[in-house]
Amino acid sequence: MTTPLHTPLCDLLGSRYPIVQTGMGWVATPELVAAVCNAGAFGFLAAATLRPEDVGDAIAEIKQLTDRPFGVNFLMDAPGADVITESIIAHRVQAAGYNRAPSAELITRLKDAGVVCMPTCGAVKHAVKAEKLGADAIVVQGGEGGGHTGSVPSTLLVSQCADAVRVPIVAAGGFRDGRGLVAALAFGAKGVAMGTRFVLTRESPVPDATAQRYLQAGVDDVVVSTALDGMPQRMIVNELLRELESKGGVARLWLALRSALALRKTTGASIPDLLRSGLAMRRHERMSRAQMLMAANAPMLAKRAMQDGDPVGGYLPSGTVAGVIDDRPSCEELVARIVSEAEAILKDLGS
Ligand SMILES: Cc1cc2nc3c(=O)[nH]c(=O)nc-3n(C[C@H](O)[C@H](O)[C@H](O)COP(=O)(O)O)c2cc1C
């Protein structure tokens, strides 16, 4: 049946609804992705925080839990990106998500194999470039979004990008309900992508102690800081952030070194690999040397909060939207609620 909620994004991704769960390190696990897809939305596995050689197993795990299509999100400039690309192709994964430093070579390989390429961009010029490089759809994340983020609000950026490119736009940053979905469609997007909202679902692996911090946060508790890795990151204020903001350069450098060693242990990347990845990021993001050295902080400190359950000493990446979320439904309940709200609004507007 054709309804306003069946958009070209649904056809591209093979999902029932134009709702996407984004790739979030330590959070977007096989269980969450499968629950999202079984609910009629489209989930991305976060591959950046897995060993590249383990991504194939994680994909196989998702396939055990759902027969719906799903995607894999990864960093194209990180060590093992070619291994992940081959796993995506070999397992016939529906879509690949990526953001910084897109690789023309990997995009061509994915497209030749029929994988939908869906990068995330935070600026109009990046969306234009992503389309030129072959993107089939683009997630456009406004400044309200969690993690690394820009400064232009979703309300402006989404319509700017929808005017600037021809491929379907997916609005991200600040979405959580049916009102947001209808608004995104009105701004010219063909769907919404949500991170924070899916962190707070029952199938999300985030331990309760950490989830409570998100549920208790008000909109003023979600801020942008460069203290973590020198790049603007949106997160919930906590003890770690206050400490980092009061620390000098040497103490931050020490933390960065410890994070780099921990990342090496977790993803299997060697120190030269990490440096190569840092240099590629530096070229793409115009980072300073200090920022490059701090690049391992975000994933390792996020692990402490999102996997180990320490919301005091870990980093709490979050969209501003956490300030207006106060429940932890199942993915099925959440998606059904968003769809029925959106349908009711569209009906009201139509009458
Ligand atoms: C807990 C959390 C972890 C995230 N981890 C990543 C990540 O590893 N890589 C990435 O590209 N984006 C990451 N993001 C950003 C999201 O993928 C998404 O773009 C953003 O959350 C959308 O905004 P919203 O939170 O307002 O929905 C993360 C966001 C959150 C909330």
Ligand as a Chemical Component Dictionary entry (heavy atoms), coordinates in Angstrom:
data_LIG
# 
_chem_comp.id                   LIG 
_chem_comp.type                 NON-POLYMER 
_chem_comp.pdbx_formal_charge   0 
_chem_comp.three_letter_code    LIG 
# 
loop_
_chem_comp_atom.comp_id 
_chem_comp_atom.atom_id 
_chem_comp_atom.alt_atom_id 
_chem_comp_atom.type_symbol 
_chem_comp_atom.charge 
_chem_comp_atom.model_Cartn_x 
_chem_comp_atom.model_Cartn_y 
_chem_comp_atom.model_Cartn_z 
_chem_comp_atom.pdbx_ordinal 
LIG C1  C1  C 0 25.905 7.027  22.014 1  
LIG C2  C2  C 0 26.260 7.527  20.662 2  
LIG C3  C3  C 0 27.365 6.974  20.008 3  
LIG C4  C4  C 0 27.718 7.412  18.751 4  
LIG N1  N1  N 0 28.778 6.824  18.119 5  
LIG C5  C5  C 0 29.066 7.184  16.840 6  
LIG C6  C6  C 0 30.130 6.532  16.160 7  
LIG O1  O1  O 0 30.808 5.644  16.696 8  
LIG N2  N2  N 0 30.392 6.914  14.886 9  
LIG C7  C7  C 0 29.639 7.885  14.265 10 
LIG O2  O2  O 0 29.903 8.202  13.095 11 
LIG N3  N3  N 0 28.625 8.536  14.901 12 
LIG C8  C8  C 0 28.331 8.200  16.168 13 
LIG N4  N4  N 0 27.299 8.822  16.820 14 
LIG C9  C9  C 0 26.433 9.757  16.078 15 
LIG C10 C10 C 0 25.167 9.030  15.588 16 
LIG O3  O3  O 0 25.505 8.003  14.701 17 
LIG C11 C11 C 0 24.131 9.964  14.917 18 
LIG O4  O4  O 0 24.706 10.561 13.789 19 
LIG C12 C12 C 0 23.577 11.005 15.871 20 
LIG O5  O5  O 0 23.392 10.440 17.150 21 
LIG C13 C13 C 0 22.248 11.550 15.364 22 
LIG O6  O6  O 0 21.718 12.503 16.246 23 
LIG P1  P1  P 0 20.633 12.180 17.416 24 
LIG O7  O7  O 0 21.410 11.589 18.514 25 
LIG O8  O8  O 0 20.055 13.527 17.748 26 
LIG O9  O9  O 0 19.619 11.231 16.879 27 
LIG C14 C14 C 0 26.951 8.439  18.107 28 
LIG C15 C15 C 0 25.859 8.995  18.778 29 
LIG C16 C16 C 0 25.504 8.544  20.041 30 
LIG C17 C17 C 0 24.321 9.155  20.726 31 
# 
loop_
_chem_comp_bond.comp_id 
_chem_comp_bond.atom_id_1 
_chem_comp_bond.atom_id_2 
_chem_comp_bond.value_order 
_chem_comp_bond.pdbx_ordinal 
LIG C1  C2  SING 1  
LIG C2  C3  SING 2  
LIG C2  C16 DOUB 3  
LIG C3  C4  DOUB 4  
LIG C4  N1  SING 5  
LIG C4  C14 SING 6  
LIG N1  C5  DOUB 7  
LIG C5  C6  SING 8  
LIG C5  C8  SING 9  
LIG C6  O1  DOUB 10 
LIG C6  N2  SING 11 
LIG N2  C7  SING 12 
LIG C7  O2  DOUB 13 
LIG C7  N3  SING 14 
LIG N3  C8  DOUB 15 
LIG C8  N4  SING 16 
LIG N4  C9  SING 17 
LIG N4  C14 SING 18 
LIG C9  C10 SING 19 
LIG C10 O3  SING 20 
LIG C10 C11 SING 21 
LIG C11 O4  SING 22 
LIG C11 C12 SING 23 
LIG C12 O5  SING 24 
LIG C12 C13 SING 25 
LIG C13 O6  SING 26 
LIG O6  P1  SING 27 
LIG P1  O7  DOUB 28 
LIG P1  O8  SING 29 
LIG P1  O9  SING 30 
LIG C14 C15 DOUB 31 
LIG C15 C16 SING 32 
LIG C16 C17 SING 33 
# 
